[in-house]
């Protein structure tokens, strides 16, 4: 009996890389494939959500961005060691396809796939290629783009697949939108831990500047860092606005579906969630993001009229108050924003990735 085809998924140790990798792993296992995850020790800590049948192999990897001088000098030797081990493993195991999702731990498997001519592709979540994906863009068969448009080197084969979203988001894809009006309205404020402080500084003050007829109907759910939580709660109490303030919400898909307006950073997964469910948003790209990729992530939603983008340099309480009022005081325009956001959502992103993997496997080695 022939062995089931083998997919090697290579991904670095952040949620942004690991979640779409997990979505593909789950889908390929349902298709009868064997799946192996190639990552480093840090990535392995993020792998708890992967199906238990996924074999997790730790590879030697390193980054040039962290550590002291000795760590930086040792990095290329650790990476070369990882490539050598991965190449030997590929010659032995003969995988059918290798898919990289970014991060330094994906280097050994992608380099080994290039050396051994195994069909290979990368998935880029953001609108700008990450360092590792940029390195391999011309060495893979195709680049799957999670955000469109994605800045790519000339001549690179690519396809817009979108970014996979969680099952709980898919369950609410295209959920009916209730436009703002003279009844309780939900404002959802979400931001990555690195970028949440400015939201804690600005959003409560902006809400306090809204006209009374809007403010009295508002309920705010806001993510804030633990050290900011008490002052944000106090700020909303002071202006008489009902609020829930937590470091993390476990039910964001439900809250998104109930929101009249979302204020968020423009991380790739947040943009995907907002567009698949279809909600008006105000996006504040994280200024410190590598190559300003969060501005690129927001572009698609902004261009179709589904979101208002406020650069961090112009993110003041007054500017935000004006943007919130623009959305919440115009029900028909808010509904159009929701529909525009939905128009760029790609709920079938995982299926598109699966189709690319199957196509590469059928095409065989190059």
N, C-alpha and C positions, 0 to 999 in steps of 0.2 A: 504494500500500500504506500503510495507516494506521500511524502511529508507535506503538511500544509505550508503555503508560502510564508516567508519570513520578512517582516518589516522591522527595520531598526529606526527608532526615533531618537534623535539626538537633541538635547535641550539643556539650557542653563538653568541655574537655580533661582529663578524669580517667578512669581505668579503669572506675569505677563507672557513668559515663554512656556511655562508648564501647563497652564490651563488649556490652550488650544492643542498642545501635544496630547494631553489626557483625552480630550474630545475625540481626536483622531484614533487614539489607541482603542477606546471603547468601541468605536464604529468598525474598525478593522477586525477586532475580535468577533464581533457579531457576524462579520462576513466570513469567518472561519480561518482567519490568518493567525499566525503566531506573531507576537509583538515583543520586542526587546527595547528597553529604555537605556540609552547610553548617556550618563551624566556623571557629575562629580559628587563628592561627599555632601556638599551643600545642597545640590539638586536632589539628592536622594531623600533629604529631609522634607522636600516639597512633594514627594511622590506618593504620599499616603492615600491620595484619592484615586490612584490608578487601579484598574482591576487587578485582583490578586494573581491572575494568570500571567500578568506581564512580568517578564524577567528583568530585573534591574541590575545593570552592570556599571560599576563605578570605574571611571577612567581617570588617568592622571591628567590634570589640566591646571591652568593657572591664569591669572589675569595680570596685566601690566598696570592696572588702575589702583590696586591695593597693596599694602605691605611696604616694608622698608627696602633699602637698596639691595640687600642680599636676596630678598624674595623676588624683586624685579629681575635681577641677574639670573636667578634660577628658573624663571618662568619659561623661557624658550626651551630649556632642556627638559622640563616636566612635560611641556606640550609635545616635543619630539618623541619622548618616551611613550606618551599616550597614543600618538599616531602609529608608532611602530607596533604597539600591542594591538591596536584596533585593526591594522592592516593584516597582521597574522590571523586574527580572529575571523576576518572577512574571507580570507583565502580558505580557511577551514570550514566556516559555516555557510558560505555562499548565500547571503541575503538576496532577496528579490528586489528590494527598494530601500533606500535610506532617505529619511526626511529630517532636515535640520530646522529647528525653531529659534535659533539665535542663542547668544551667550557663549562665553569661552569654552564651556564643557562640550559644545557641539563640534569644536574644531577636530578632535581626533577622528570621529566617525565620518565626517564629511571629507576630510583629507584622505582617509583610507578608501572611501567610496570612489573618489576621483582617481586614486592610484590604481585601484583594482577594476575600474570601469563599471562599477555597479550603478544602475539607474538611480538618479538622485535629484532631489529638489529641496528648496528651502521655502519656509513660510515666514513672511515678514508682517508683524502685527501693525506696525506704525507706518505713517506716510513718508518716513525717511528710513533708509536701510540702517540697521544697527551695524556696529563695527565688523562683527564676524560675518554677518550676512552680506555685507558689502564686499568683503574679502572673497567670498565664494560665489557671488552672483553670476560671474562669467564661467564658473567651473561646474555648474549644475545644469540639468536638462531644462528646468523651468523654475521660475520664481512665482510662488503663490502670494498675491498681495491682499493683505487683510484690510487695508485702507486704500481708498482711491481718490485722487491719483497718488501713486507712490513714485518718488524720485528714483529712477533706475539708470544704470549706465546704458549707453547706446548699444543696441543690438541684442539685449538680453531678452530671451523668451520669457513671457510672463502671462499670468491670468489673474483677473480680479475674482477672488474667491470669497472675500469677506472674512471676518473673524468669528470663529465658533463661539456660541453663547451657551450658558448653562441650560439644563433642562427646565429649571424653574422659570427662566426667561422665555424659552420657547413656548411654555404652557400659556404665557400671557401675550404672545406675539399678536400685534394688531388689536389688543384689547380696546373696547370702546372708550373713547375719550370724552369726559364730561367737561365742557368749556367753563371758564371762570364765570361767576355770577354772584348774586346776593344770597349766598349760602356758604357753609364751611368749605374753604379751599385749602388744599394741601400744597405746601412748598417743601420740596425735598432738596437738602443740601448735602452733597457727597464730595469727598476729596481724599486723595491718597494721603497716607500718614505724613509723608514729607511735605506735602503742599497744603495741609489743612489749616495751618495757623493763620494764614492771611484770610481765609474764609471766616474763621472765628473772630478776627479783628473787624472785618468789613460788613459781613451779612447782617448781624443784629442791628448795627447802626443804620444800615440801609433800610431795613424793615421799619425801624423807628421813624424814618423820614417819609414813609408812605402816607397818602391821605387816609384819614380816619375811616372812611367808608370801605376802603380795601383792608386796612389793618384789622378791623373788628371781625372780619370773616376768616382771618388767616390762622392756619395751624402749621407750625414749622417743625420738621424733623431734620436735625442737623448732626452730621458726624463731626466730632471735635476730638482732638488729642486729650488724653486723660488730664494733663496739666492745664488745659484750657476749659475743661468741662464746666467747672463751677462758675467761672466768670461769664460764660456764654448763657448758662441758665439764668444767672442774675440779670443779665442784660435784657433777656426776653421778659422776665418777670417785671422789670422796671417799666417796660413799655406796654405791659398788659397783653402780651401775645402768648397764646398757648404754645408750648414747645416740648419736644422730646429731644434731648441732647445726649448722645452716646458715642463712645469711641468707635463702635462698630455696630452696624445693623445686620442681622443675619437674614432679614427678610426683604432685602432691597428690591427684588423683582415685584413683590406685592406692593411695596411703597411706590415704586415707579408707576405701576399700573393705576394707582389711585391718585397720583399727583396731577395738579393742574400745571405746575411748572417745576423744572429741575434746574438747580444751580450746581455745576460740577466742573472739576478739572476735565481735560480732554484726553485722558488715557484711552488707549485703543479699546479696552474692554468696556469702559464706561460709555464711550461713543457707540459701540456696537449694541449694548443693552438699550440705550435711549432710542436708537433708530429701529431696532427690531420691535420694541413695544410701541414706539411712536408717540413721543412726548415733546412739547416745546421745551427748549433748554437755553440757559445762559451759560456759555462755556468760558472758562478762564484758564488758558493754557499755562502750564507750569513753566515759568521762565527758565529754570535751571535744567530742564529736560535736554538730554543730549541732542545736538543739532536742531534744537527747537522743534522736535518731532511732534509735540502736542499741538502746536499751531497747525502743522500739516494734517494731523488727525482731525481737527475741527473743520477743515476746509470744505469737505463734502457736504456736511450738514448746513454750514453757513451759506454756501452757494445756492442750495435749493430753497433757502428760506426757512429751514427747520430750527435754526439756532441763531442766537445773538452771541458774537464773540467779543469779549472785552480783554485786551492785552493786560497783563499784570501791571505794566507801567501806568495804565490808565484806570486801574481797578480801585476806584474810590467809592465811598458810601453814596455819594450823590449820583455818580454814573450808574451804579447798580440799582439804586432806587428808581431812577428814570427807566431803566430797562425792565425792571419788574412791573412797574406801572404800565408800561407800553403793552406788555403781554396780558396782565390780569384785568385791564380796563377795556380790552377789545376781544370779546368772546369769539367773534367770527374769525378774526386774525389769528387768535390762539389755536382755533380748530384747524385753520390752514397750515399753521406751523406743525401741528401734530401729524397731519396728513403728509406734509413735505418730509418730515423726519422718517415716517414709515416708508416713503418712496425709495429711500436709499438703504433701508434695512436689508440685511441678507440672512434670513433665518436658515437658509439651506447651506450655510458656509461649510459645515462639516461634510455634507454630502458632496460638495464640489471638491473638497480635498480628497475624499475617498476616490472620486472619479479620476483625479489626476494620478493617484497612487496606482490604481488599477491599469490606467493607460500606460504608465511607465513600465509596469510589470509585463504587460503584453508586448510592449516595444522591445523588451529585452536589453541586453548589455550593448553599450556603444563603445 
